[in-house]
Amino acid sequence: MIHTFEMMLLIAYYDVQHLFSMYSVNINKYDYFGAAVRQLNSEVKKRFPAYSITWMNCRADGDWHLHLKVDAVKLLNRGEIIEDDYDLIESDIRKFLIRHFGHSDYFDSHTLTRIDYRMDVEMPNPKDRELLFHLLEKYTAKYAYKQKIKWGKDENGNPFKYDTSQYHKCNSTELFIYDKEEERIANGEKIQPYEIGRVRYELRLKNGHLNSMKRNDKGKGRPKKLRSYFSYQLWKAYMEKHVLPIVHRGDYYKITEAEKLIGHSQFSKRKKESLRNFFVMISKGSIDTPKKHMSLPTYRKYLHELESIGINPILIPKNRTDYPNCLKNPFKI
């Protein structure tokens, strides 16, 4: 349910000084304060791998903001994080604060600035994972302001293509679908037992989105607190709203298998032919291609009709003999 989250803590200046001193980081040795924070974070992570200090900044009144990132998976050392784990996680954060500041009062007034929801699905066959990401190439280029990003940059600024991942982003939310094994290998990191053969659907709610949800006029009046977002029902609602419209329901088929299912459906002969033409348009282009040839209500109706008989609108290429005739959709919610 949860992967990582980030919160902002308001702390006194003397505790900032104590924190640097505790890890023997001399601020005066660095030309830039950011370099000192990075060194501090490096030292913190050696002792507390689940925690990161991403930034610190001074307010006009002399107090400081400390931005603390927590990896819930590393903290509990297991792949599945559920709503009932909230008390365990809050308790560990408070222990972390007590160890560094002698008390945990700073948590009481924390501000949540980002939270990453996730769903890990098991796909043990590497060939199935390869096929999934091949099919994801056909998905929409843009949904709800989220733009599909096909190319990124590595840590050295060199361009690379997302072959085993899909990345959709806007200013307030991001959707990242990726092969967890491949991500670990690419980063030179150890693959954990709960990451073997997993595909991760990760929805990142950034500070701008959390701010809009806090407002009563446009949002839900939802406080920017960890407990407010540590909810299974809220996680489910977010995944249905932000992920399903991109990946769609229904299993993946080659056209011959899809035609059989349509043929056994209750649709009229004319509708069956229309759905087949719908498939062909998508296969020749992408899932956005039919929008150029029909009204948006008709387009949505065809998607709904395919979903009703368990067919995903993206077809497995019929000429790929190395691919199966059917692939179960791993995203089920």
PyMOL commands that set and color helices and strands:
alter all, ss='L'
color gray80, all
select helices_A, chain A and resi 13-22+27-29+33-47+72-76+83-101+105-108+126-136+180-186+193-195+207-214+226-229+232-242+244-247+255-263+269-284+289-292+296-308
alter helices_A, ss='H'
color red, helices_A
select strands_A, chain A and resi 2-11+51-58+64-71+111-122+142-143+146-149+151-153+159-161+165-169+173-179+198-205+252-253+326-327
alter strands_A, ss='S'
color yellow, strands_A
deselect
rebuild
show_as cartoon
